[in-house]
Amino acid sequence: MGLQGGAGNKEEAWPIEGVIELELPNEETARVVYESVLYEHESVPYRRSRIDFLLEGNRLIIRFLAKDNSALRGTLNSYLRWIKVAIDSLEV
Amino acid sequence: MGLQGGAGNKEEAWPIEGVIELELPNEETARVVYESVLYEHESVPYRRSRIDFLLEGNRLIIRFLAKDNSALRGTLNSYLRWIKVAIDSLEV
């Protein structure tokens, strides 16, 4: 899936993978939210999950690998919370 | 994406979509966990998210649409928690 550092054997080391796509009302909103969340994305070292966070037009894309269910829940909750805060701050 | 009842305009009504795939150690484990979670899946009416929950060999697949970020978090947390409970009960 082209994730950073994803050279390991996914079947053994990263049994969970997936993608979430969020469509924003327009590209400008998507860009502002993306840059806000990107700051968090780049600040946090994850050890039990690997995340690609991408902007494509008016869509935010989160691609992930996780070692276990709990790691995934923690990671997704963080990203979805950051995105919500960024959107709320724009009053979209 | 072939989701149940997903006839609406995704761009407007369901701005979030995605998929999570979980690989279990073998098909028998996957089947037992799947059937356990399927019971919950079929018991709960969701209004702000739509979920397809599938078994393919030793993989559980959750495909989803959501109206908003909060709906997605709630839904994914439920599914990931049910899966964790089912796995823990097998002592995998």
N, CA and C atoms of all chains as a GROMACS GRO file, in nm:
protein
  552
    1MET      N    1   0.080  -0.121   0.000
    1MET     CA    2   0.000   0.000   0.000
    1MET      C    3   0.085   0.127   0.000
    2GLY      N    4   0.217   0.113  -0.009
    2GLY     CA    5   0.302   0.229  -0.019
    2GLY      C    6   0.311   0.311   0.108
    3LEU      N    7   0.298   0.247   0.223
    3LEU     CA    8   0.307   0.321   0.348
    3LEU      C    9   0.454   0.342   0.384
    4GLN      N   10   0.479   0.453   0.456
    4GLN     CA   11   0.614   0.482   0.501
    4GLN      C   12   0.667   0.364   0.583
    5GLY      N   13   0.784   0.317   0.548
    5GLY     CA   14   0.848   0.214   0.629
    5GLY      C   15   0.774   0.082   0.630
    6GLY      N   16   0.686   0.063   0.535
    6GLY     CA   17   0.604  -0.058   0.540
    6GLY      C   18   0.669  -0.177   0.472
    7ALA      N   19   0.795  -0.200   0.502
    7ALA     CA   20   0.868  -0.305   0.431
    7ALA      C   21   0.847  -0.442   0.493
    8GLY      N   22   0.790  -0.446   0.613
    8GLY     CA   23   0.776  -0.573   0.682
    8GLY      C   24   0.672  -0.663   0.617
    9ASN      N   25   0.662  -0.782   0.672
    9ASN     CA   26   0.562  -0.876   0.624
    9ASN      C   27   0.428  -0.840   0.688
   10LYS      N   28   0.338  -0.781   0.610
   10LYS     CA   29   0.213  -0.733   0.666
   10LYS      C   30   0.135  -0.846   0.732
   11GLU      N   31   0.140  -0.964   0.668
   11GLU     CA   32   0.059  -1.075   0.718
   11GLU      C   33   0.094  -1.104   0.864
   12GLU      N   34   0.222  -1.096   0.899
   12GLU     CA   35   0.260  -1.127   1.036
   12GLU      C   36   0.262  -1.005   1.125
   13ALA      N   37   0.321  -0.895   1.077
   13ALA     CA   38   0.351  -0.784   1.166
   13ALA      C   39   0.238  -0.682   1.174
   14TRP      N   40   0.162  -0.666   1.065
   14TRP     CA   41   0.059  -0.562   1.059
   14TRP      C   42  -0.069  -0.627   1.010
   15PRO      N   43  -0.139  -0.699   1.098
   15PRO     CA   44  -0.255  -0.775   1.051
   15PRO      C   45  -0.376  -0.689   1.015
   16ILE      N   46  -0.370  -0.559   1.046
   16ILE     CA   47  -0.483  -0.473   1.015
   16ILE      C   48  -0.440  -0.366   0.916
   17GLU      N   49  -0.520  -0.347   0.812
   17GLU     CA   50  -0.493  -0.239   0.720
   17GLU      C   51  -0.624  -0.177   0.675
   18GLY      N   52  -0.615  -0.056   0.624
   18GLY     CA   53  -0.738   0.006   0.578
   18GLY      C   54  -0.718   0.147   0.531
   19VAL      N   55  -0.828   0.206   0.491
   19VAL     CA   56  -0.826   0.343   0.442
   19VAL      C   57  -0.959   0.410   0.478
   20ILE      N   58  -0.950   0.537   0.513
   20ILE     CA   59  -1.069   0.620   0.534
   20ILE      C   60  -1.056   0.743   0.446
   21GLU      N   61  -1.160   0.776   0.373
   21GLU     CA   62  -1.159   0.896   0.290
   21GLU      C   63  -1.268   0.990   0.338
   22LEU      N   64  -1.232   1.117   0.359
   22LEU     CA   65  -1.329   1.218   0.402
   22LEU      C   66  -1.338   1.325   0.295
   23GLU      N   67  -1.461   1.350   0.252
   23GLU     CA   68  -1.480   1.451   0.150
   23GLU      C   69  -1.522   1.582   0.214
   24LEU      N   70  -1.446   1.688   0.189
   24LEU     CA   71  -1.478   1.820   0.242
   24LEU      C   72  -1.553   1.899   0.135
   25PRO      N   73  -1.618   2.009   0.175
   25PRO     CA   74  -1.703   2.084   0.081
   25PRO      C   75  -1.627   2.139  -0.040
   26ASN      N   76  -1.499   2.175  -0.020
   26ASN     CA   77  -1.423   2.226  -0.133
   26ASN      C   78  -1.274   2.209  -0.108
   27GLU      N   79  -1.193   2.236  -0.210
   27GLU     CA   80  -1.049   2.210  -0.199
   27GLU      C   81  -0.980   2.301  -0.097
   28GLU      N   82  -1.026   2.425  -0.087
   28GLU     CA   83  -0.964   2.518   0.006
   28GLU      C   84  -0.985   2.471   0.151
   29THR      N   85  -1.108   2.433   0.181
   29THR     CA   86  -1.136   2.379   0.315
   29THR      C   87  -1.052   2.254   0.342
   30ALA      N   88  -1.048   2.166   0.243
   30ALA     CA   89  -0.971   2.042   0.259
   30ALA      C   90  -0.824   2.074   0.286
   31ARG      N   91  -0.770   2.174   0.214
   31ARG     CA   92  -0.628   2.207   0.230
   31ARG      C   93  -0.600   2.261   0.370
   32VAL      N   94  -0.687   2.348   0.418
   32VAL     CA   95  -0.667   2.408   0.551
   32VAL      C   96  -0.676   2.300   0.660
   33VAL      N   97  -0.775   2.213   0.649
   33VAL     CA   98  -0.790   2.105   0.747
   33VAL      C   99  -0.670   2.011   0.739
   34TYR      N  100  -0.630   1.980   0.617
   34TYR     CA  101  -0.515   1.889   0.597
   34TYR      C  102  -0.390   1.943   0.664
   35GLU      N  103  -0.362   2.071   0.640
   35GLU     CA  104  -0.238   2.128   0.694
   35GLU      C  105  -0.242   2.134   0.846
   36SER      N  106  -0.359   2.156   0.900
   36SER     CA  107  -0.373   2.158   1.046
   36SER      C  108  -0.345   2.019   1.104
   37VAL      N  109  -0.403   1.917   1.042
   37VAL     CA  110  -0.386   1.781   1.094
   37VAL      C  111  -0.246   1.729   1.062
   38LEU      N  112  -0.191   1.774   0.949
   38LEU     CA  113  -0.056   1.730   0.912
   38LEU      C  114   0.045   1.766   1.021
   39TYR      N  115   0.024   1.881   1.082
   39TYR     CA  116   0.114   1.923   1.190
   39TYR      C  117   0.114   1.820   1.302
   40GLU      N  118  -0.005   1.773   1.339
   40GLU     CA  119  -0.015   1.669   1.442
   40GLU      C  120   0.046   1.538   1.392
   41HIS      N  121   0.010   1.505   1.269
   41HIS     CA  122   0.059   1.380   1.207
   41HIS      C  123   0.211   1.370   1.215
   42GLU      N  124   0.277   1.482   1.188
   42GLU     CA  125   0.424   1.481   1.184
   42GLU      C  126   0.485   1.490   1.323
   43SER      N  127   0.404   1.523   1.423
   43SER     CA  128   0.456   1.542   1.558
   43SER      C  129   0.458   1.413   1.640
   44VAL      N  130   0.378   1.316   1.598
   44VAL     CA  131   0.353   1.200   1.684
   44VAL      C  132   0.422   1.076   1.628
   45PRO      N  133   0.509   1.016   1.707
   45PRO     CA  134   0.569   0.889   1.664
   45PRO      C  135   0.479   0.772   1.700
   46TYR      N  136   0.438   0.696   1.600
   46TYR     CA  137   0.359   0.578   1.629
   46TYR      C  138   0.446   0.454   1.616
   47ARG      N  139   0.424   0.361   1.704
   47ARG     CA  140   0.503   0.239   1.702
   47ARG      C  141   0.418   0.118   1.668
   48ARG      N  142   0.289   0.126   1.699
   48ARG     CA  143   0.203   0.009   1.677
   48ARG      C  144   0.110   0.031   1.559
   49SER      N  145   0.126   0.143   1.490
   49SER     CA  146   0.048   0.166   1.370
   49SER      C  147   0.130   0.254   1.276
   50ARG      N  148   0.101   0.243   1.147
   50ARG     CA  149   0.168   0.326   1.048
   50ARG      C  150   0.062   0.394   0.964
   51ILE      N  151   0.080   0.523   0.944
   51ILE     CA  152  -0.023   0.604   0.881
   51ILE      C  153   0.034   0.681   0.764
   52ASP      N  154  -0.038   0.679   0.654
   52ASP     CA  155  -0.019   0.776   0.546
   52ASP      C  156  -0.136   0.872   0.551
   53PHE      N  157  -0.105   1.001   0.552
   53PHE     CA  158  -0.211   1.101   0.557
   53PHE      C  159  -0.197   1.190   0.434
   54LEU      N  160  -0.298   1.188   0.346
   54LEU     CA  161  -0.286   1.248   0.213
   54LEU      C  162  -0.400   1.344   0.183
   55LEU      N  163  -0.370   1.438   0.096
   55LEU     CA  164  -0.472   1.531   0.044
   55LEU      C  165  -0.484   1.508  -0.106
   56GLU      N  166  -0.606   1.485  -0.152
   56GLU     CA  167  -0.631   1.470  -0.297
   56GLU      C  168  -0.753   1.552  -0.332
   57GLY      N  169  -0.729   1.672  -0.384
   57GLY     CA  170  -0.841   1.761  -0.416
   57GLY      C  171  -0.914   1.802  -0.289
   58ASN      N  172  -1.044   1.769  -0.283
   58ASN     CA  173  -1.120   1.804  -0.163
   58ASN      C  174  -1.137   1.684  -0.069
   59ARG      N  175  -1.048   1.585  -0.083
   59ARG     CA  176  -1.058   1.465   0.000
   59ARG      C  177  -0.934   1.447   0.087
   60LEU      N  178  -0.957   1.414   0.214
   60LEU     CA  179  -0.850   1.372   0.304
   60LEU      C  180  -0.849   1.220   0.306
   61ILE      N  181  -0.731   1.163   0.297
   61ILE     CA  182  -0.720   1.018   0.292
   61ILE      C  183  -0.626   0.970   0.402
   62ILE      N  184  -0.677   0.879   0.483
   62ILE     CA  185  -0.597   0.818   0.589
   62ILE      C  186  -0.578   0.671   0.554
   63ARG      N  187  -0.453   0.633   0.525
   63ARG     CA  188  -0.424   0.491   0.500
   63ARG      C  189  -0.344   0.439   0.618
   64PHE      N  190  -0.378   0.320   0.665
   64PHE     CA  191  -0.314   0.274   0.787
   64PHE      C  192  -0.286   0.125   0.789
   65LEU      N  193  -0.182   0.094   0.864
   65LEU     CA  194  -0.152  -0.042   0.906
   65LEU      C  195  -0.147  -0.041   1.058
   66ALA      N  196  -0.191  -0.149   1.122
   66ALA     CA  197  -0.184  -0.153   1.268
   66ALA      C  198  -0.147  -0.293   1.314
   67LYS      N  199  -0.079  -0.297   1.427
   67LYS     CA  200  -0.038  -0.427   1.482
   67LYS      C  201  -0.154  -0.496   1.552
   68ASP      N  202  -0.244  -0.417   1.608
   68ASP     CA  203  -0.358  -0.477   1.677
   68ASP      C  204  -0.472  -0.377   1.682
   69ASN      N  205  -0.585  -0.431   1.722
   69ASN     CA  206  -0.711  -0.361   1.732
   69ASN      C  207  -0.702  -0.236   1.820
   70SER      N  208  -0.639  -0.248   1.936
   70SER     CA  209  -0.631  -0.134   2.028
   70SER      C  210  -0.547  -0.023   1.968
   71ALA      N  211  -0.438  -0.059   1.904
   71ALA     CA  212  -0.353   0.041   1.839
   71ALA      C  213  -0.433   0.114   1.733
   72LEU      N  214  -0.512   0.039   1.657
   72LEU     CA  215  -0.591   0.101   1.551
   72LEU      C  216  -0.694   0.197   1.608
   73ARG      N  217  -0.764   0.153   1.713
   73ARG     CA  218  -0.866   0.242   1.771
   73ARG      C  219  -0.803   0.371   1.821
   74GLY      N  220  -0.690   0.360   1.890
   74GLY     CA  221  -0.625   0.480   1.941
   74GLY      C  222  -0.583   0.573   1.829
   75THR      N  223  -0.524   0.515   1.726
   75THR     CA  224  -0.476   0.596   1.614
   75THR      C  225  -0.592   0.662   1.540
   76LEU      N  226  -0.694   0.587   1.506
   76LEU     CA  227  -0.806   0.645   1.431
   76LEU      C  228  -0.879   0.750   1.514
   77ASN      N  229  -0.894   0.724   1.643
   77ASN     CA  230  -0.959   0.824   1.727
   77ASN      C  231  -0.881   0.954   1.726
   78SER      N  232  -0.748   0.945   1.733
   78SER     CA  233  -0.667   1.066   1.730
   78SER      C  234  -0.687   1.143   1.600
   79TYR      N  235  -0.677   1.075   1.487
   79TYR     CA  236  -0.689   1.145   1.358
   79TYR      C  237  -0.828   1.203   1.339
   80LEU      N  238  -0.930   1.124   1.374
   80LEU     CA  239  -1.067   1.173   1.354
   80LEU      C  240  -1.096   1.291   1.448
   81ARG      N  241  -1.035   1.290   1.567
   81ARG     CA  242  -1.054   1.402   1.660
   81ARG      C  243  -0.982   1.527   1.607
   82TRP      N  244  -0.859   1.509   1.558
   82TRP     CA  245  -0.785   1.624   1.503
   82TRP      C  246  -0.862   1.686   1.386
   83ILE      N  247  -0.916   1.598   1.302
   83ILE     CA  248  -0.990   1.649   1.186
   83ILE      C  249  -1.115   1.724   1.232
   84LYS      N  250  -1.185   1.670   1.330
   84LYS     CA  251  -1.304   1.737   1.381
   84LYS      C  252  -1.270   1.874   1.438
   85VAL      N  253  -1.162   1.881   1.516
   85VAL     CA  254  -1.121   2.010   1.574
   85VAL      C  255  -1.090   2.109   1.462
   86ALA      N  256  -1.019   2.064   1.360
   86ALA     CA  257  -0.982   2.154   1.250
   86ALA      C  258  -1.107   2.202   1.176
   87ILE      N  259  -1.202   2.112   1.152
   87ILE     CA  260  -1.325   2.152   1.083
   87ILE      C  261  -1.406   2.247   1.169
   88ASP      N  262  -1.418   2.214   1.299
   88ASP     CA  263  -1.496   2.300   1.388
   88ASP      C  264  -1.437   2.441   1.394
   89SER      N  265  -1.303   2.450   1.389
   89SER     CA  266  -1.240   2.581   1.399
   89SER      C  267  -1.268   2.666   1.275
   90LEU      N  268  -1.302   2.599   1.165
   90LEU     CA  269  -1.340   2.671   1.043
   90LEU      C  270  -1.489   2.703   1.040
   91GLU      N  271  -1.561   2.645   1.133
   91GLU     CA  272  -1.708   2.657   1.135
   91GLU      C  273  -1.768   2.616   1.002
   92VAL      N  274  -1.716   2.506   0.949
   92VAL     CA  275  -1.772   2.454   0.824
   92VAL      C  276  -1.913   2.404   0.850
   93MET      N  277  -1.988   0.126  -0.383
   93MET     CA  278  -1.924   0.028  -0.297
   93MET      C  279  -2.017  -0.087  -0.259
   94GLY      N  280  -2.139  -0.085  -0.309
   94GLY     CA  281  -2.227  -0.198  -0.283
   94GLY      C  282  -2.277  -0.207  -0.141
   95LEU      N  283  -2.285  -0.095  -0.071
   95LEU     CA  284  -2.334  -0.100   0.066
   95LEU      C  285  -2.486  -0.109   0.068
   96GLN      N  286  -2.537  -0.173   0.174
   96GLN     CA  287  -2.681  -0.186   0.189
   96GLN      C  288  -2.747  -0.049   0.185
   97GLY      N  289  -2.846  -0.033   0.102
   97GLY     CA  290  -2.923   0.090   0.101
   97GLY      C  291  -2.845   0.212   0.059
   98GLY      N  292  -2.731   0.192  -0.004
   98GLY     CA  293  -2.645   0.306  -0.036
   98GLY      C  294  -2.682   0.372  -0.168
   99ALA      N  295  -2.809   0.400  -0.186
   99ALA     CA  296  -2.853   0.454  -0.314
   99ALA      C  297  -2.839   0.606  -0.321
  100GLY      N  298  -2.813   0.670  -0.206
  100GLY     CA  299  -2.808   0.816  -0.203
  100GLY      C  300  -2.685   0.871  -0.272
  101ASN      N  301  -2.679   1.002  -0.280
  101ASN     CA  302  -2.564   1.070  -0.337
  101ASN      C  303  -2.455   1.076  -0.231
  102LYS      N  304  -2.354   0.993  -0.248
  102LYS     CA  305  -2.250   0.986  -0.145
  102LYS      C  306  -2.184   1.121  -0.123
  103GLU      N  307  -2.160   1.194  -0.230
  103GLU     CA  308  -2.089   1.321  -0.218
  103GLU      C  309  -2.159   1.415  -0.120
  104GLU      N  310  -2.293   1.413  -0.121
  104GLU     CA  311  -2.364   1.502  -0.030
  104GLU      C  312  -2.399   1.436   0.102
  105ALA      N  313  -2.451   1.315   0.095
  105ALA     CA  314  -2.512   1.257   0.214
  105ALA      C  315  -2.413   1.180   0.299
  106TRP      N  316  -2.312   1.118   0.236
  106TRP     CA  317  -2.219   1.032   0.308
  106TRP      C  318  -2.076   1.074   0.273
  107PRO      N  319  -2.030   1.183   0.332
  107PRO     CA  320  -1.899   1.236   0.290
  107PRO      C  321  -1.780   1.152   0.334
  108ILE      N  322  -1.803   1.052   0.418
  108ILE     CA  323  -1.692   0.969   0.466
  108ILE      C  324  -1.713   0.826   0.421
  109GLU      N  325  -1.610   0.766   0.364
  109GLU     CA  326  -1.617   0.626   0.329
  109GLU      C  327  -1.484   0.558   0.358
  110GLY      N  328  -1.487   0.428   0.369
  110GLY     CA  329  -1.360   0.361   0.394
  110GLY      C  330  -1.376   0.213   0.416
  111VAL      N  331  -1.262   0.150   0.442
  111VAL     CA  332  -1.261   0.006   0.464
  111VAL      C  333  -1.148  -0.028   0.562
  112ILE      N  334  -1.176  -0.124   0.649
  112ILE     CA  335  -1.074  -0.178   0.738
  112ILE      C  336  -1.072  -0.328   0.719
  113GLU      N  337  -0.954  -0.384   0.703
  113GLU     CA  338  -0.940  -0.530   0.689
  113GLU      C  339  -0.855  -0.584   0.803
  114LEU      N  340  -0.906  -0.684   0.870
  114LEU     CA  341  -0.833  -0.746   0.980
  114LEU      C  342  -0.801  -0.890   0.944
  115GLU      N  343  -0.675  -0.924   0.953
  115GLU     CA  344  -0.634  -1.061   0.920
  115GLU      C  345  -0.620  -1.143   1.048
  116LEU      N  346  -0.695  -1.253   1.055
  116LEU     CA  347  -0.688  -1.341   1.171
  116LEU      C  348  -0.592  -1.456   1.140
  117PRO      N  349  -0.549  -1.528   1.245
  117PRO     CA  350  -0.447  -1.631   1.224
  117PRO      C  351  -0.489  -1.741   1.127
  118ASN      N  352  -0.619  -1.773   1.124
  118ASN     CA  353  -0.663  -1.878   1.032
  118ASN      C  354  -0.812  -1.860   1.004
  119GLU      N  355  -0.863  -1.939   0.910
  119GLU     CA  356  -1.001  -1.921   0.867
  119GLU      C  357  -1.101  -1.958   0.976
  120GLU      N  358  -1.069  -2.060   1.055
  120GLU     CA  359  -1.162  -2.103   1.159
  120GLU      C  360  -1.179  -1.993   1.263
  121THR      N  361  -1.067  -1.934   1.306
  121THR     CA  362  -1.075  -1.823   1.401
  121THR      C  363  -1.153  -1.708   1.341
  122ALA      N  364  -1.124  -1.677   1.216
  122ALA     CA  365  -1.193  -1.565   1.150
  122ALA      C  366  -1.344  -1.590   1.146
  123ARG      N  367  -1.381  -1.715   1.117
  123ARG     CA  368  -1.523  -1.747   1.106
  123ARG      C  369  -1.594  -1.731   1.241
  124VAL      N  370  -1.530  -1.780   1.347
  124VAL     CA  371  -1.591  -1.771   1.480
  124VAL      C  372  -1.605  -1.624   1.522
  125VAL      N  373  -1.501  -1.546   1.501
  125VAL     CA  374  -1.507  -1.404   1.537
  125VAL      C  375  -1.612  -1.334   1.452
  126TYR      N  376  -1.614  -1.366   1.325
  126TYR     CA  377  -1.711  -1.304   1.234
  126TYR      C  378  -1.853  -1.331   1.280
  127GLU      N  379  -1.883  -1.456   1.312
  127GLU     CA  380  -2.021  -1.489   1.350
  127GLU      C  381  -2.062  -1.421   1.479
  128SER      N  382  -1.965  -1.410   1.570
  128SER     CA  383  -1.994  -1.341   1.696
  128SER      C  384  -2.027  -1.194   1.671
  129VAL      N  385  -1.946  -1.127   1.588
  129VAL     CA  386  -1.967  -0.985   1.563
  129VAL      C  387  -2.089  -0.964   1.473
  130LEU      N  388  -2.114  -1.060   1.384
  130LEU     CA  389  -2.228  -1.049   1.295
  130LEU      C  390  -2.359  -1.038   1.374
  131TYR      N  391  -2.363  -1.109   1.485
  131TYR     CA  392  -2.482  -1.102   1.570
  131TYR      C  393  -2.506  -0.958   1.615
  132GLU      N  394  -2.399  -0.891   1.659
  132GLU     CA  395  -2.411  -0.750   1.700
  132GLU      C  396  -2.446  -0.663   1.579
  133HIS      N  397  -2.375  -0.688   1.469
  133HIS     CA  398  -2.396  -0.611   1.346
  133HIS      C  399  -2.542  -0.609   1.306
  134GLU      N  400  -2.607  -0.726   1.317
  134GLU     CA  401  -2.746  -0.736   1.271
  134GLU      C  402  -2.845  -0.682   1.375
  135SER      N  403  -2.798  -0.661   1.499
  135SER     CA  404  -2.888  -0.617   1.606
  135SER      C  405  -2.901  -0.465   1.612
  136VAL      N  406  -2.807  -0.393   1.554
  136VAL     CA  407  -2.799  -0.250   1.578
  136VAL      C  408  -2.839  -0.171   1.454
  137PRO      N  409  -2.942  -0.087   1.468
  137PRO     CA  410  -2.977  -0.001   1.355
  137PRO      C  411  -2.891   0.125   1.357
  138TYR      N  412  -2.818   0.149   1.247
  138TYR     CA  413  -2.741   0.272   1.238
  138TYR      C  414  -2.812   0.368   1.146
  139ARG      N  415  -2.809   0.494   1.182
  139ARG     CA  416  -2.874   0.596   1.102
  139ARG      C  417  -2.776   0.692   1.040
  140ARG      N  418  -2.663   0.709   1.106
  140ARG     CA  419  -2.567   0.807   1.055
  140ARG      C  420  -2.444   0.739   0.994
  141SER      N  421  -2.448   0.608   0.982
  141SER     CA  422  -2.342   0.535   0.914
  141SER      C  423  -2.401   0.408   0.854
  142ARG      N  424  -2.340   0.360   0.749
  142ARG     CA  425  -2.383   0.235   0.687
  142ARG      C  426  -2.263   0.144   0.676
  143ILE      N  427  -2.286   0.018   0.715
  143ILE     CA  428  -2.174  -0.074   0.731
  143ILE      C  429  -2.200  -0.202   0.652
  144ASP      N  430  -2.098  -0.245   0.579
  144ASP     CA  431  -2.095  -0.382   0.528
  144ASP      C  432  -1.991  -0.457   0.610
  145PHE      N  433  -2.029  -0.572   0.664
  145PHE     CA  434  -1.935  -0.650   0.745
  145PHE      C  435  -1.921  -0.787   0.679
  146LEU      N  436  -1.801  -0.820   0.633
  146LEU     CA  437  -1.779  -0.935   0.546
  146LEU      C  438  -1.668  -1.026   0.598
  147LEU      N  439  -1.679  -1.154   0.560
  147LEU     CA  440  -1.574  -1.251   0.588
  147LEU      C  441  -1.518  -1.300   0.455
  148GLU      N  442  -1.387  -1.293   0.440
  148GLU     CA  443  -1.323  -1.347   0.319
  148GLU      C  444  -1.202  -1.428   0.363
  149GLY      N  445  -1.219  -1.560   0.368
  149GLY     CA  446  -1.110  -1.645   0.415
  149GLY      C  447  -1.077  -1.614   0.560
  150ASN      N  448  -0.953  -1.574   0.587
  150ASN     CA  449  -0.915  -1.542   0.725
  150ASN      C  450  -0.917  -1.391   0.751
  151ARG      N  451  -0.990  -1.317   0.668
  151ARG     CA  452  -0.996  -1.172   0.685
  151ARG      C  453  -1.138  -1.125   0.714
  152LEU      N  454  -1.148  -1.034   0.812
  152LEU     CA  455  -1.273  -0.963   0.837
  152LEU      C  456  -1.264  -0.829   0.768
  153ILE      N  457  -1.370  -0.790   0.700
  153ILE     CA  458  -1.368  -0.666   0.624
  153ILE      C  459  -1.486  -0.579   0.668
  154ILE      N  460  -1.454  -0.458   0.708
  154ILE     CA  461  -1.556  -0.360   0.746
  154ILE      C  462  -1.554  -0.248   0.642
  155ARG      N  463  -1.661  -0.237   0.565
  155ARG     CA  464  -1.673  -0.126   0.469
  155ARG      C  465  -1.779  -0.030   0.521
  156PHE      N  466  -1.752   0.099   0.514
  156PHE     CA  467  -1.845   0.192   0.578
  156PHE      C  468  -1.862   0.321   0.500
  157LEU      N  469  -1.980   0.377   0.520
  157LEU     CA  470  -2.012   0.515   0.483
  157LEU      C  471  -2.058   0.584   0.610
  158ALA      N  472  -2.026   0.712   0.624
  158ALA     CA  473  -2.072   0.785   0.743
  158ALA      C  474  -2.110   0.926   0.705
  159LYS      N  475  -2.207   0.979   0.779
  159LYS     CA  476  -2.252   1.116   0.754
  159LYS      C  477  -2.155   1.217   0.812
  160ASP      N  478  -2.090   1.182   0.921
  160ASP     CA  479  -1.995   1.274   0.983
  160ASP      C  480  -1.895   1.196   1.066
  161ASN      N  481  -1.795   1.273   1.105
  161ASN     CA  482  -1.682   1.224   1.181
  161ASN      C  483  -1.722   1.156   1.311
  162SER      N  484  -1.814   1.215   1.384
  162SER     CA  485  -1.855   1.157   1.513
  162SER      C  486  -1.927   1.025   1.493
  163ALA      N  487  -2.011   1.020   1.390
  163ALA     CA  488  -2.081   0.895   1.360
  163ALA      C  489  -1.980   0.785   1.327
  164LEU      N  490  -1.877   0.822   1.249
  164LEU     CA  491  -1.776   0.723   1.212
  164LEU      C  492  -1.700   0.672   1.334
  165ARG      N  493  -1.660   0.764   1.421
  165ARG     CA  494  -1.586   0.722   1.540
  165ARG      C  495  -1.669   0.627   1.624
  166GLY      N  496  -1.796   0.662   1.645
  166GLY     CA  497  -1.881   0.576   1.726
  166GLY      C  498  -1.896   0.438   1.665
  167THR      N  499  -1.920   0.437   1.535
  167THR     CA  500  -1.940   0.309   1.466
  167THR      C  501  -1.814   0.223   1.468
  168LEU      N  502  -1.701   0.281   1.432
  168LEU     CA  503  -1.578   0.203   1.428
  168LEU      C  504  -1.539   0.154   1.567
  169ASN      N  505  -1.558   0.239   1.667
  169ASN     CA  506  -1.525   0.195   1.803
  169ASN      C  507  -1.610   0.074   1.842
  170SER      N  508  -1.739   0.076   1.804
  170SER     CA  509  -1.824  -0.038   1.837
  170SER      C  510  -1.774  -0.165   1.770
  171TYR      N  511  -1.748  -0.158   1.640
  171TYR     CA  512  -1.705  -0.279   1.568
  171TYR      C  513  -1.570  -0.329   1.619
  172LEU      N  514  -1.477  -0.237   1.640
  172LEU     CA  515  -1.345  -0.281   1.685
  172LEU      C  516  -1.351  -0.338   1.827
  173ARG      N  517  -1.444  -0.283   1.908
  173ARG     CA  518  -1.459  -0.338   2.044
  173ARG      C  519  -1.522  -0.477   2.037
  174TRP      N  520  -1.623  -0.495   1.956
  174TRP     CA  521  -1.687  -0.627   1.943
  174TRP      C  522  -1.585  -0.730   1.894
  175ILE      N  523  -1.505  -0.691   1.800
  175ILE     CA  524  -1.404  -0.783   1.746
  175ILE      C  525  -1.303  -0.819   1.855
  176LYS      N  526  -1.261  -0.719   1.932
  176LYS     CA  527  -1.165  -0.746   2.038
  176LYS      C  528  -1.224  -0.842   2.141
  177VAL      N  529  -1.348  -0.820   2.180
  177VAL     CA  530  -1.413  -0.908   2.278
  177VAL      C  531  -1.419  -1.050   2.223
  178ALA      N  532  -1.454  -1.062   2.096
  178ALA     CA  533  -1.466  -1.196   2.036
  178ALA      C  534  -1.329  -1.266   2.031
  179ILE      N  535  -1.225  -1.190   1.996
  179ILE     CA  536  -1.091  -1.249   1.989
  179ILE      C  537  -1.044  -1.287   2.129
  180ASP      N  538  -1.065  -1.196   2.226
  180ASP     CA  539  -1.021  -1.224   2.362
  180ASP      C  540  -1.090  -1.350   2.416
  181SER      N  541  -1.217  -1.370   2.379
  181SER     CA  542  -1.290  -1.485   2.432
  181SER      C  543  -1.236  -1.616   2.376
  182LEU      N  544  -1.166  -1.606   2.263
  182LEU     CA  545  -1.103  -1.726   2.204
  182LEU      C  546  -0.962  -1.744   2.258
  183GLU      N  547  -0.914  -1.645   2.328
  183GLU     CA  548  -0.775  -1.644   2.377
  183GLU      C  549  -0.677  -1.665   2.262
  184VAL      N  550  -0.703  -1.597   2.150
  184VAL     CA  551  -0.612  -1.605   2.035
  184VAL      C  552  -0.481  -1.537   2.072
   0.00000   0.00000   0.00000
